[in-house]
Amino acid sequence: QAEVGKPLRNCYSLPGFDFAYGLYLPRRDGGVAEAIGHWDAVKPRTVKRIMPRDFVTMNRGAVLAGCTTARDFALYYKFKDIRCKEKERFLSWVPKIPDITFGRPPRPSTPMFDLLQHKYKEEWMEQQRARRVVQKVEKKKKLDKVRDNRASFLRKNPPPVKEESFWHPARFEKVWSTVTTHPNP
């Protein structure tokens, strides 16, 4: 039975303090002398790539040779195996992209020196000062001009003449009002 208040004991006995867990890998560290004297050079692998067949050239040659049926073409392919060249392989399937950039060009970056020197604030202040000067000049021109009174204004700009209609339907000529606002005696 387990002791009260204590967990169950493990039944495995652990090795001593001098035991190292894991794999032991012997180190070949001889310092600078070994590094200079024994370079671990890796020889590059040369893998010869088999290039794909150049069917355009083979078809052209088959037609020139007089092949007309699929069997003739297959026999021609078997005896005249033409492969793509290294440069042509990459250039053949790459689509021709026009030298055009679509979209809007990016905004030029804001110069940080101008931000630190408050150049944009100064430009805005100059614009405000120039606008105030223009407003003062326009206000002075308005004050110097003599204002017209109503009579002189109407003399210069007469109101349009009302055209009176002379024809009225007879049934609307003598219509009595239905609401009386004055007391009837």
Disulfide bonds with the S-S distance in Angstrom:
none
